[in-house]
Amino acid sequence: MVLKNNNYWFIVFLFVLFASCDKNRVFDEYKELDGSWSKNDTLHFEFEQNDTINPYNLFLNIRNNNEYPFNNLFVIVSLKNPENEVKIDTLEYQMANADGSLMGTGFSDVKESKLWYQENFVFKKLGKYQVDIVHALRESREINGLEKVNGVTEVGFRIEKTK
């Protein structure tokens, strides 16, 4: 009787595991950092796109910890299409609440923030695309960017099918 009960729970576990698979994910990759993000670290993502009809949602995923010293994050994102045409965006994201606690999900001091990059984006060309991401943070009233930003552990790029 105990063996049948264990098999039942194992089947339930497998069902939940497979039912929770991410059906909207098209591309999802992370670049691991050593706990800080240098201004010279260009994070590079490449993917093949074979659909020029359907819209997609594009995201930046940032994993940071309590060593991250800012309330916001500035990044420069370059999207290069197969014909080497480049679209460059400078983006700002809020990363902390008013009390200084990090936004995002996670149970430990590491939080993951899923940040909108493009909504309902239609790829116009078939082929290989390239995304480059660099941080563009600087101290208040300073012209030069920070050499290094502490507390960033990983940066990811994600493409999802729209619902």
C-alpha positions, -999 to +999 in steps of 0.1 A: +000+000+000+028+024+008+045+017-025+013+025-045+010+058-025+046+068-033+040+060-070+009+083-069+028+112-055+057+106-079+032+108-109+016+140-094+051+155-091+060+147-127+027+161-139+033+194-120+069+195-133+059+191-169+028+213-167+049+242-153+072+242-184+076+276-199+056+274-231+061+311-240+099+310-239+116+313-273+151+324-261+164+327-225+201+331-217+222+345-189+257+358-186+273+353-152+293+381-136+317+380-107+294+400-084+301+433-102+295+447-137+324+465-153+317+493-178+339+473-202+317+442-199+296+441-230+272+412-225+266+396-259+236+374-269+230+358-303+199+340-315+184+328-347+150+342-356+128+325-382+095+343-377+088+377-392+050+376-387+043+371-350+050+397-323+073+388-294+080+404-260+117+410-252+131+413-217+163+420-198+167+399-167+189+412-140+199+393-109+214+415-082+220+413-045+221+437-015+255+450-026+237+468-054+241+505-043+215+523-065+177+526-068+178+525-106+198+510-134+207+526-168+216+503-196+224+507-233+210+479-255+220+474-291+199+451-313+216+441-346+196+424-373+210+400-399+217+429-423+238+446-396+213+474-390+216+484-354+189+498-331+203+514-299+182+522-268+192+538-236+169+525-208+163+532-172+148+507-147+138+511-111+156+485-091+147+493-054+117+504-034+116+538-016+129+521+016+160+508-003+149+472-005+155+455-038+126+449-062+123+417-080+116+381-070+136+357-049+137+344-013+173+353-005+192+385-009+195+378-046+166+393-065+157+387-102+140+415-121+123+409-154+125+442-172+106+451-204+128+459-234+104+457-263+067+448-263+050+432-293+082+434-313+081+419-348+114+408-362+116+422-398+144+400-411+151+362-410+184+351-396+209+358-368+203+386-344+227+400-318+219+419-286+247+437-267+240+452-232+263+475-212+255+494-181+255+532-182+255+541-145+272+571-131+272+590-098+250+621-095+265+652-111+293+631-126+300+630-163+320+598-165+304+565-160+312+541-131+341+517-138+323+490-119+288+484-104+287+460-074+259+437-067+250+425-102+255+388-104+239+379-138+223+396-168+200+378-191+181+383-223+147+366-229+123+364-258+087+353-252+058+346-275+030+371-269-002+356-254 
